Amino acid sequence: VRIYYEATDAGGIVYNANYLKFLERARTEWLRQLGIEQDQLLQHNVAFVVRHIDIEFRNAARFNQLLAVSCRVAQLKRASMVFSQVIADETGRVIVTANVTIACVNLAAMKPIAIPEDVSGVIARATS
C-alpha cells in the first residue's frame, strides 16, 4: 500500500481509521487469491462482516511510504474466522498489528450462518 496524501492528517501521518481500510483490502485480496470473490457470495445473501478488532498502533506511517500488509487466518470456526494481520514499512518496522474477527452472516436476516462449505474448504486448505 502506498500512502497517499489523502490518507494522512495535516502533519503527513496516516490517520488511524485508514489502517482499517488497509487491513480490509489485504483480507479481500487474500480471499481473491484463493478464488473467493465476495461479490459472488453477496449474490447468495452471504457476507463476511467485521465482528471485532483488537488493534495496536505501534509506530506511525507517513505520506509516500510503501507499506506491506499481511494477513493469515489464525482461527477458522464454523461461522467465523480470526485474521492475524501486520502492517510494516519498507524496513520491516511494524506499524500496526491487529486480530480481526470476521463473522459470516445471512444479509437478509443479519444473522450468523455457517461459512459455505466450498469456501471454508478452500480457506482450510490454504491455512494448513
FIBA-698352 format. One line per field, with one value per residue: residue number from 0; residue in three letters; x, y, z of N, C-alpha, C, O, CB in turn. Coordinates in steps of 0.2 Angstrom, whole numbers, always signed. Each point is the difference from the previous one (the first is absolute). Glycine has a CB too. Example, Ala and Ser with C-alpha at 12.3 -4.5 7.8 and 13.67 -1.06 7.14 Angstrom:
2
resi	c(0:1) .
resn	c(ALA:SER) .
n.u	c(+66:+7) .
n.v	c(-28:+11) .
n.w	c(+39:-10) .
ca.u	c(-4:+4) .
ca.v	c(+6:+6) .
ca.w	c(+0:+1) .
c.u	c(+4:-4) .
c.v	c(+6:+5) .
c.w	c(+0:+3) .
o.u	c(+5:+3) .
o.v	c(-1:+6) .
o.w	c(+3:+1) .
cb.u	c(-14:+3) .
cb.v	c(-5:-9) .
cb.w	c(+3:-11) .
//
This chain:
128
resi	c(0:1:2:3:4:5:6:7:8:9:10:11:12:13:14:15:16:17:18:19:20:21:22:23:24:25:26:27:28:29:30:31:32:33:34:35:36:37:38:39:40:41:42:43:44:45:46:47:48:49:50:51:52:53:54:55:56:57:58:59:60:61:62:63:64:65:66:67:68:69:70:71:72:73:74:75:76:77:78:79:80:81:82:83:84:85:86:87:88:89:90:91:92:93:94:95:96:97:98:99:100:101:102:103:104:105:106:107:108:109:110:111:112:113:114:115:116:117:118:119:120:121:122:123:124:125:126:127) .
resn	c(VAL:ARG:ILE:TYR:TYR:GLU:ALA:THR:ASP:ALA:GLY:GLY:ILE:VAL:TYR:ASN:ALA:ASN:TYR:LEU:LYS:PHE:LEU:GLU:ARG:ALA:ARG:THR:GLU:TRP:LEU:ARG:GLN:LEU:GLY:ILE:GLU:GLN:ASP:GLN:LEU:LEU:GLN:HIS:ASN:VAL:ALA:PHE:VAL:VAL:ARG:HIS:ILE:ASP:ILE:GLU:PHE:ARG:ASN:ALA:ALA:ARG:PHE:ASN:GLN:LEU:LEU:ALA:VAL:SER:CYS:ARG:VAL:ALA:GLN:LEU:LYS:ARG:ALA:SER:MET:VAL:PHE:SER:GLN:VAL:ILE:ALA:ASP:GLU:THR:GLY:ARG:VAL:ILE:VAL:THR:ALA:ASN:VAL:THR:ILE:ALA:CYS:VAL:ASN:LEU:ALA:ALA:MET:LYS:PRO:ILE:ALA:ILE:PRO:GLU:ASP:VAL:SER:GLY:VAL:ILE:ALA:ARG:ALA:THR:SER) .
n.u	c(+4:+9:-3:-10:+4:-12:+9:+2:-9:+3:+12:-2:-9:-7:-13:+3:-10:+13:+2:-15:+6:+11:-10:-9:+11:+4:-15:-1:+14:-4:-12:+8:+10:-13:-5:-7:-8:-4:-8:-2:-6:-10:-8:-4:-6:+18:+4:+14:-9:+15:-6:+12:+10:+9:+5:+15:-1:+15:+1:-8:-3:+6:-10:+4:-2:+1:-11:+5:-17:+7:-15:+5:-16:+7:-13:-6:-13:-9:+2:+17:+13:+7:+6:+13:-1:+16:-5:+17:+4:+6:+4:-12:-7:-12:-7:-8:+3:-15:-3:-10:-11:-3:-15:-1:-12:-10:+5:-14:+5:+11:+3:+17:-2:+11:+11:-11:+5:+7:+6:+5:+8:+8:+4:+6:+11:+6:+3:+8) .
n.v	c(-6:+10:+7:+7:+12:-10:-6:+15:+6:+12:-12:-6:-11:-11:+10:-11:-2:-4:-13:-4:+1:-10:-12:+0:-2:-13:-7:+3:-7:-14:-3:+2:-12:-10:+5:+11:+9:+6:+0:-16:+3:+10:-11:-6:+15:-1:+14:-6:+10:+4:-11:+10:+11:-8:+15:-1:+16:-9:+14:+13:-9:+14:+3:-14:-14:-10:-5:-14:+0:-15:-4:-13:-5:+4:-10:-8:+3:-8:+15:+4:+0:+6:+9:-4:+16:+2:+16:-5:+15:-6:-6:-13:+13:-11:+13:-11:-13:-1:-13:+4:-10:-2:-2:-10:+12:-10:+16:-5:+1:+12:-18:-2:-7:-11:+11:-4:-15:+9:+9:-12:-7:+13:+1:-15:+1:+13:-7:-14) .
n.w	c(+0:-11:+15:-13:+8:+3:+13:+7:+12:-7:+1:-17:+10:-11:+5:+12:-12:-9:+9:-6:-15:+3:+6:-13:-10:+8:-1:-16:-4:+9:-9:-13:+3:+2:-16:+12:-13:+16:-14:+3:+15:-6:-8:+15:+8:+2:+7:+4:+11:+5:+11:+4:-7:+12:-7:+7:-7:+0:-7:-4:-13:-4:-12:-8:+10:-12:+13:-4:+3:+7:-1:+8:+0:+16:-4:-14:+12:-9:-3:-2:-9:+12:-15:+10:-8:+1:-5:-3:-5:-12:+14:+0:+7:+4:-8:+9:+10:-7:+8:-13:+11:-17:+8:-13:+1:-8:-8:+5:+15:+0:+2:+2:-15:+5:-6:-12:+6:-10:+11:+9:-12:-3:+15:+2:-12:+6:+15:-4) .
ca.u	c(-4:+3:-4:-2:-2:-7:-1:+4:-2:+4:+8:+3:+0:-6:-6:-1:-5:+2:+3:-5:-1:+6:-1:-5:+3:+5:-4:-4:+4:+2:-6:+0:+6:-2:-6:-6:-2:-6:-6:-4:-3:-6:-5:-3:-1:+5:+5:+5:+0:+4:-4:+4:+7:+5:+5:+5:+3:+7:+4:-4:+2:+0:-1:+5:+3:-3:-1:-2:-6:+0:-5:+0:-6:+3:-5:-5:-6:-6:-4:+4:+7:+5:+6:+5:+3:+6:+2:+7:+2:+5:+6:-2:-2:-7:-4:-6:-2:-7:-4:-7:-5:-5:-6:-3:-7:-5:-2:-7:-2:+6:+2:+5:-1:+6:+3:-2:+5:+5:+4:+4:+5:+6:+4:+3:+5:+5:+3:+4) .
ca.v	c(+6:+7:+5:+6:+6:+0:-5:+3:+6:+7:+0:-5:-6:-4:+1:-7:-4:-3:-7:-5:-1:-4:-6:-3:-2:-6:-6:-1:-2:-7:-4:+0:-4:-7:-1:+2:+7:+2:+2:-6:-2:+5:-3:-6:+3:-2:+5:+0:+6:+1:-1:+3:+2:+2:+3:+3:+5:-1:+5:+4:+0:+7:+1:-3:-6:-6:-4:-7:-2:-7:-3:-7:-2:-2:-4:-1:-4:-1:+7:+6:-1:+6:+1:+4:+4:+4:+5:+2:+4:-3:-3:-5:+3:-2:+6:-2:-7:+0:-7:+2:-5:+1:-5:-1:+2:+1:+7:+2:-1:+3:-5:-4:-6:-3:+1:-6:-5:+1:+5:-2:-5:+3:+4:-5:-2:+5:+2:-6) .
ca.w	c(+0:+0:+4:-3:+5:+2:+5:+6:+3:-2:+2:-4:+4:-2:+4:+3:-3:-7:+1:+0:-7:-2:+2:-4:-7:+0:+1:-6:-5:+2:-2:-7:-2:+1:-4:+3:-2:+4:-4:-1:+6:+1:-5:+3:+6:+4:+1:+6:+4:+6:+7:+5:-1:+5:-4:+4:-4:+3:-3:-5:-7:-3:-7:-6:+2:-3:+5:-1:+4:-1:+4:+0:+4:+7:+2:-4:+3:-4:-3:+1:+0:+3:-4:+4:-5:+2:-5:+1:-5:-5:+4:+4:+7:+1:+1:+3:+0:+2:+0:-3:-1:-5:+0:-6:+1:-5:+0:+1:+7:+5:+5:-2:-3:-2:-6:-5:+0:-6:+2:+6:-3:-3:+5:+4:-3:-1:+7:+3) .
c.u	c(+4:-4:+0:-2:-7:-1:+3:-4:+4:+7:+3:+0:-7:-5:-2:-5:+2:+3:-5:-2:+5:-1:-5:+2:+4:-5:-4:+5:+3:-5:+0:+5:-2:-6:-7:-2:-6:-6:-5:-4:-6:-6:-5:-2:+5:+5:+5:+0:+5:-4:+4:+7:+4:+6:+5:+3:+7:+5:-5:+3:-1:-1:+5:+3:-4:+0:-2:-5:-1:-6:+0:-6:+3:-5:-5:-6:-6:-3:+5:+8:+3:+6:+5:+4:+5:+0:+7:+2:+6:+6:-2:-3:-8:-4:-6:+0:-7:-2:-7:-4:-5:-5:-3:-8:-5:-2:-7:-2:+4:+1:+6:-2:+7:+3:-1:+6:+6:+5:+4:+5:+6:+4:+4:+6:+6:+4:+4:+7) .
c.v	c(+6:+5:+6:+5:+0:-5:+3:+6:+6:-1:-6:-7:-3:+1:-7:-4:-3:-6:-5:-1:-4:-7:-4:-2:-6:-6:-2:-3:-7:-5:-1:-5:-7:-1:+1:+7:+2:+2:-6:-2:+5:-2:-5:+2:-2:+5:-1:+7:+0:-1:+4:+1:+1:+3:+4:+4:+0:+6:+4:-1:+7:+0:-3:-6:-6:-5:-7:-2:-7:-3:-8:-2:-3:-6:+0:-4:-1:+6:+6:-2:+6:+1:+4:+4:+4:+5:+2:+5:-3:-4:-6:+2:-1:+7:-1:-7:+0:-8:+2:-6:+1:-6:-1:+1:-1:+7:+1:-1:+3:-5:-4:-7:-3:+2:-5:-5:+0:+6:-2:-5:+3:+4:-5:-2:+5:+2:-6:-1) .
c.w	c(+0:+4:-4:+5:+3:+6:+7:+3:-2:+1:-5:+3:-2:+6:+2:-4:-7:+0:-1:-8:-3:+2:-4:-7:+0:+1:-7:-5:+2:-2:-8:-3:+0:-5:+3:-1:+5:-3:-2:+6:+1:-4:+4:+8:+6:+0:+6:+3:+6:+6:+5:-2:+6:-4:+4:-5:+3:-3:-5:-7:-3:-7:-4:+2:-3:+6:-2:+5:-1:+4:+0:+5:+6:+2:-5:+4:-5:-3:+1:-1:+3:-4:+5:-6:+3:-6:+2:-5:-4:+4:+4:+7:+0:+2:+4:+0:+2:-1:-2:+0:-5:+1:-7:+2:-6:+0:+1:+7:+5:+6:-2:-3:-1:-6:-5:-1:-5:+2:+6:-1:-3:+5:+4:-3:-1:+7:+3:-3) .
o.u	c(+5:-6:+5:-2:-1:-5:+1:-5:+4:+4:+6:+3:-5:+1:+0:+1:-3:+0:+2:-1:-1:+2:+0:-2:-1:+2:+0:-2:+1:+1:-1:-1:+2:-3:-5:+4:-5:-5:-6:-5:-5:-6:-5:-1:-2:+2:-2:+1:+1:-5:-3:+3:-2:+3:-2:+3:+1:+4:-5:+6:-5:+1:+6:+4:-6:+4:-3:+1:-1:-3:+2:-2:+4:+2:-3:+2:+1:-1:-3:+1:-2:+3:-2:+2:+0:+0:+2:-2:+1:+3:+4:-2:-3:+2:-2:+2:-3:+2:-3:+1:-3:+1:+0:-2:+3:-3:-2:-4:-1:+1:+1:-5:+5:-3:+0:+6:+6:+6:+6:+6:+5:+6:+5:+5:+6:+5:+3:+3) .
o.v	c(+1:+0:+3:-1:+2:+1:-3:+3:-1:+4:-1:-5:+3:-1:-5:-6:-5:-4:-6:-6:-5:-5:-6:-5:-4:-5:-5:-5:-4:-5:-5:-3:-5:-6:-2:+5:-3:-1:+0:-3:-2:+1:-1:-4:+0:+2:-3:+5:-5:+4:+3:-4:+4:-4:+3:-2:+3:+2:-2:-1:+4:-5:+1:-3:+1:-2:-1:+1:-3:+4:-3:+4:-6:-4:+5:-6:+2:+0:+5:-6:+5:-5:+4:-3:+3:-2:+2:+0:-6:-4:-4:-4:+3:+3:+3:-4:+4:-4:+4:-5:+6:-6:+5:-3:+1:+3:+5:+5:+2:+2:-1:-2:+3:+2:-6:+2:-1:-1:+1:+0:-2:+0:+1:-1:-2:+3:+0:-5) .
o.w	c(+4:-1:-1:+5:+5:+4:+5:-3:-4:-3:+1:-3:+0:+5:-4:+0:-2:-4:-2:-1:-4:-4:-2:-2:-5:-4:-2:-4:-5:-3:-3:-5:-3:+0:-3:+2:-1:+3:+0:-1:+2:+2:-2:+4:+5:-5:+5:-4:+3:+1:+5:-4:+4:-5:+5:-5:+5:+4:-2:-1:+2:-4:+1:-4:-2:+3:-6:+6:-5:+4:-5:+4:+0:+4:-2:+2:-6:-6:-1:+0:+0:-1:+4:-5:+6:-6:+6:-6:+1:-3:+3:+4:-5:+5:+5:-4:+4:-4:+4:-4:+0:+1:-4:+4:-6:+5:+3:+2:+6:+5:-6:+2:+1:-5:+1:+1:+1:-1:+0:+2:+2:+0:+2:+3:+1:+0:+5:+2) .
cb.u	c(-14:+12:-1:-1:+9:+1:+0:+16:-8:-14:-8:+3:+12:+6:-4:+3:-5:+1:+7:-4:-4:+6:+3:-6:+1:+8:-1:-6:+3:+5:-6:-3:+6:+6:+12:-1:+10:+14:+12:+14:+16:+15:+12:+7:-10:-4:-6:+6:-13:+13:-2:-10:-1:-7:-6:-1:-11:-6:+16:-8:+2:+7:-12:-2:+9:+0:+0:+11:-5:+15:-9:+15:-12:+4:+6:+6:+3:-1:-8:-10:+1:-8:-5:-1:-11:+6:-14:+4:-4:-6:+1:+10:+13:+0:+6:-8:+14:-4:+11:+4:+5:+8:-2:+11:+1:-1:+11:+2:-4:-4:-14:+11:-16:-1:+9:-13:-15:-14:-14:-15:-15:-13:-14:-16:-14:-12:-12:-14) .
cb.v	c(-7:-3:-8:-5:+5:+1:-6:-7:-6:+3:+5:+14:+1:-7:+15:+11:+12:+15:+11:+10:+16:+15:+10:+12:+16:+12:+8:+14:+16:+10:+9:+15:+13:+6:-6:-13:+2:+4:+10:+0:-2:+8:+4:-4:+0:-14:+11:-14:+7:+3:-14:-2:+1:-5:-2:-7:+4:-14:-5:+9:-16:+8:+10:+14:+4:+4:+10:-4:+14:-5:+13:-5:+4:+15:-3:+6:+3:-10:-10:+11:-13:+2:-3:-6:-3:-7:+2:-11:+16:+13:+15:-3:+6:-15:+2:+14:-8:+16:-10:+15:-8:+11:-1:-5:+7:-15:-4:-10:-12:+10:+0:+7:+1:-12:+12:+7:-6:-3:+8:+3:-6:+2:+8:-2:-5:+2:+8:+0) .
cb.w	c(+2:-10:+12:-16:-12:-15:-13:-3:+14:+6:+11:-2:+10:-12:-1:+11:+8:+1:+10:+12:+3:+4:+14:+9:+2:+9:+15:+7:+2:+13:+13:+5:+6:+12:-3:+7:-11:+5:-4:-8:+3:+0:-8:-11:-9:+4:-10:-1:-7:-8:-9:+13:-15:+13:-14:+13:-8:-3:+4:+10:-3:+13:+2:+0:+13:-15:+13:-11:+4:-5:+2:-6:-10:-1:+14:-13:+17:+13:+4:+8:-10:+13:-15:+14:-12:+13:-8:+12:+7:-5:-3:-10:+6:-1:-16:+0:+0:+0:+4:-3:+12:-9:+16:-9:+15:-3:-11:-13:-9:-9:+9:+8:-7:+11:+5:-7:+3:-7:-4:+5:-3:-10:-2:+2:-7:-10:-4:+0) .
//
